[in-house]
Amino acid sequence: MTTMRKTYIVVVLLGLVAIIGNHLVSPSIGRAVSPEDFAGACAPCGAPCPSKK
Amino acid sequence: MTTATLAAPPAGAAIGIDRLFLALALAATAILLALVLLDGQPTSAALILGGFGLGIAFLKAEFSFTASWRRFLTHGEAGGLLGGLLVIAIAALAIVPVAALVPKFGGAIAPLGPSLLIGAFVFGIGMQLANGCGSGTLYSAGGGSGRMLLALVFFMMGSVFGSLSLPSALALGGVDPILAADYLGPWGGLAATLASLALAAALIAAIAKRRGASFTPSRNFLVGGVAIGLLCVAVFAAGGHPWSVTFGYTVWGAKIASALGFDFSQAAFWQWPGPKHALAESVLSDTSSLTDFGMLFGAMAAAAASKPFARTAWPPAKSLLAAAVGGLLMGWGARLGFGCNIGAFVGGVASGSLHGWVWFAAALPGCLIGIKLRPLFGLSRE
């Protein structure tokens, strides 16, 4: 097995453990949201509008 | 062609399918779907599946914004670039009117100012060094490129640095988003958006013609463009906002940094309601992360279903260095530029937001610089 395949297996397994762990220990309001869903967001990352400063 | 590729496969060998990685990709996707469905979140499952479809579509069509833009800038070939505009036109047909008319739906908007210009320009440099943009990094990493897996790691790091820089960059000034539908109404906004795409396409085709280059999209780009455009609409329908990629990387990077002891409580970006919520809540509560995970595993499944997965050797150190530097620049640039070629350019233009075109105009000169720098890392300018 090549080192790249081994790397992929390790990364995928560690990634999955991290996702599951984070999901289980973090709060969740339910529906998935984007930062744009919050009041005052003016960009996909949730940055405020220049006029609001 | 080498002797190895001409050699007949052993009798009974399942050449073409990498069962281990196909099973890994499908099992990982099934686990994520189970987690969100156990929480009663069918829309989250739809976002994962939308991302999965995008991963397949991008990989099978080899739909590369980075290579298309490079071919246009170096030779004038415009087929790939026009294929990208086709994706935007299809997405715009749904996004502009729905975002204006239906509550709880919104377009990808962003302020215009120095932060956008600097971010897009730096992103352009990074995408040519890494040889992949926001979506390209994701589907190439998912598809078995260890080089792009490295780029993804540095993309995450760069985007966390970018999140720390963004408030200062915004302090340089700017104006509020300019949205076509706000001035012309939903249908007038759609007409203006489609007209801007037609104008851009005509201009790009004219440049290609003048340089004696092709401007006809390949069949792959036409079929892939239609599929990706429709999947953009599906992701928009499920998530309520246009598809975005890089905010997920920022959240992953910040969550990892937090786990390592980094304190974001004094960072202005992470006190804004959206990012603060994303950092505190489950990673499966973030729409961008859901489609990103789906896309990674979709590309992995598509790659493993057609050939042995990740069998190649690691590229030379200089190429890996380019991937790392490119990833860092893209991450930092994506935060200052309000996204990548997907979230800012495709999502922005498809929403009728002027920032999408400004992002494109600033990213292209960055690409030119990136193309000039590629030979320093042993990469071709082609």
Interface residues (C-beta under 8 A of the other chain):
Chain A: T2 T3 M4 R5 T7 Y8 I9 V11 V12 L16 A18 I19 I20 N22 H23 S26 P27 S28 I29 G30 R31 A32 V33 S34 P35 E36 D37 F38 A39 G40 A41 C42 A43 P44 C45 G46 A47 P48 C49 P50 S51 K53
Chain B: F21 L24 A28 I31 L32 L35 V36 D39 G40 Q41 T43 S44 L47 G106 A108 I109 A110 P111 G113 G144 G146 L149 S163 L166 L170 G173 G174 V175 D176 P177 G239 G240 H241 S244 F247 T250 K255 I256 F269 W272 P273 G274 P275 H277 A278 A280 E281 S282 V283 L284 S285 D286 T287 S288 L290 F293 M300 F309 A310 R311 T312 A313 W314 R335 F338 G339 G343 A344 G347
